[in-house]
């Protein structure tokens, strides 16, 4: 018997008000907590993943390095680190950027209605994507991705397009290390 995955339901101020089964929450469009991770390399390129075609929504679309939902009782930063390892096969230090709220109707009658905690970090090592999560990955300059998303928005997830189109400051702002 498969265990149903729970997500954290929140109010407009991101305070937990309960939990719900992930697929049902996305069918109903209930407001819930999520996270997204943006990864940069040393050349200031952004890591993109192409979601597995088998995902329950947005399959085959390009998006940021990883995203997901913290489990009940799990902090968003811990969930972001956990999922980055599970989806892309690496860990790196992450820094919080803040939150963004959005609502988007997706394929398969799903609705994303989330308060997203956004994190970013720098990684230049090996990437080993989990094929159940990501079918491909690539590094790209933000300006190139923004230009492509304007002419072919259907290639990208709804949330990632929102980040790219200036609803979120998608620019590398990770503090440089001094040597």
N, C-alpha and C positions, 0 to 999 in steps of 0.2 A: 504494500500500500504506500503510495507516494504522499509525503508530507506536504501540506499546503503552505506556501510561503506567505508570511505576514508582513505588511508594511505599516508604517506609523501614520495614522490620520492626524492632521493638525488643523488648528484654527488659523485665521488670517495673520496672527502674530507668531506662527510657527510653534505654538504650544501644543503638546500632544493631547489629543482628546479621545484617543482610542487606537485600535488596530483593525485591520481588515485584510482579507485574503487578496493577494496581489492582483490576480486576474479580474476579480469582481470589482475591486477599487478602480481598475482601468476601464471596465465596462461602464461603471456608473459615473466616472469622472470626479470622484471624491478627491478633495484636496489632501495631499500627503507629502511626506518628506522624501527628498531624494538627494543625490550628490552627483557631481560631474567632475572628472579629472582632465585637465589639460596638461600635456607633457611637451616640453621643448627639448631640442638638442642644442649643442653648443654653437650651431650655425643659425640659431633663432628660428628654426623650422618647427612646425607643430606636427605632432604624431596624430595621424588619423587611422581609424580602424573601419573596415567595412564589416558591418554586422552580418552575422551568419544568416543565410537565407532561411534557416529553420527557426529563427526567433519568432515569438508570438506577435510581434508588430515591428514594423520598420526594417524587416529583413532585407539584406543586400544593400542597404544604404550606408553612405559614409558618415562618420560622426567623430567626435573627440575620442581621446584615448580610452576612456571607459566611463561608465555611468551605472547607477543602480540605486538601491534603496537600503538604508540602514535597517538592520533587524530591530525589533522591539528591544529596548535596553542597550543598544549599541550606539556609540557616538558616531557622528557622520564622518569624522576624520579617520577613525578606525575602520569603518566600512569602506571608505575610499581606498585605503591601503590594502585591505583584504581583497577587494574586487580587482584592483590593478594587478595584483599577483595572480588571481584566478583567471582573468581575461587575457592579460598580455604577458604574463610570465616573468615579471620583474617587480622590484620594489625600488623606491627612491624617496628621499625626503619630499614631503608635500607641505605647501603653505596655503592657508585659507585666503580666498579673495573676497568672500562675502556671499550673499544669496541673491537669487533671482526667482521671481514667480512667473509662471506662464501656464497657459491652457492651450492645448492643441488637439484637434480631432485627427485621429490616425486611421490607418488601414485596419481591417478586421473589426470595425465598430469599437475601437479602443479610443479612450480619451486620456491624454496626459494632463493632469492638473496638479502641479507640483510647486513646492518651495524647494529650490535646489541650492544646496551648499556647494560652492565651486572651489576647487583646489587646483593648484598647479605645482609643477616641479620640473627638474631638468634630468634627463637620462640620455646617455650616449652608449650604453652597453647593449647586450643581446636582448632581442625581443622574441618571445616564443608564444605566439597567440594560441589560445585554446580554441580549437576549431568549432566547438559548440557555441562559442561566443562571437568570434571574429574569423571571417574567411580570408581576409587580407589586411595588410597595413601599408602605410606609406608616410614619408615625411614630406611636408609641403610648406612653402612660404604662405603666411596668412593672406597677403594681398592676392596671391594666385587662387587660393581657395575662395576668398570673398568674390573675386571676379567670376569664377566658375559657378558659384552658388547663385549669382544673379542671372546667368544665362541658362542654367540647368538646375533649378532648385530641387527637382525631383530626385536628384542623386544624393541628397543629404537629409538627415533626420530633421524633424521640425524644431527640436530644441537647439540643435547645433546651428541651424540657420539663424535662429534668434540671437545666439551668441555672436555669430559672424556679422550680423547686420546692425551692429552698434548698440544692441540692447545690453551688451556686456562688454567690458573693455578687454577684448581678446588680443592682447599684446603681451609679449614676454616682459614681466616686471619682477622677475626673481632676482633677489639681491645677489650681486656678484661676490665671489669669495676673494679676499685679498691675499696676496702671497708674499 
